[in-house]
Amino acid sequence: MADNQEQEGLDLILAYRQVFSTEQGKKVIDDLIKRFMLRSSMSLDPHQIAFQEGERNIVLMLLHTLNIDEEQLRERIKHAKKKHA
């Protein structure tokens, strides 16, 4: 049972990596970084903060799943900032 769940988890990680390794997938990741990581989550409304942090957390989960290291992330953020300017 555990082996099946583990295999399904590995298959899912490989699917994420395959989808986001395409040029279109890279564009989507860059857009998600721009939209949900390059803005402040600060607000007077705690519900708004929680919502925005949830969006940010999804992007962080994707980056972790895709095994994007710190240097790659810095480059992608720099790239996203240039497009955002």
Buried (B, 14 or more C-beta within 10 A) or exposed (E): EEEEEEEEEEEEEEEBEEEBEEEEBBEBBBEBBBBBBEEEBEEEEEEEBEEBEEBBEEBBEBBEBBEBEEEEBEEBBEBBEEEBE
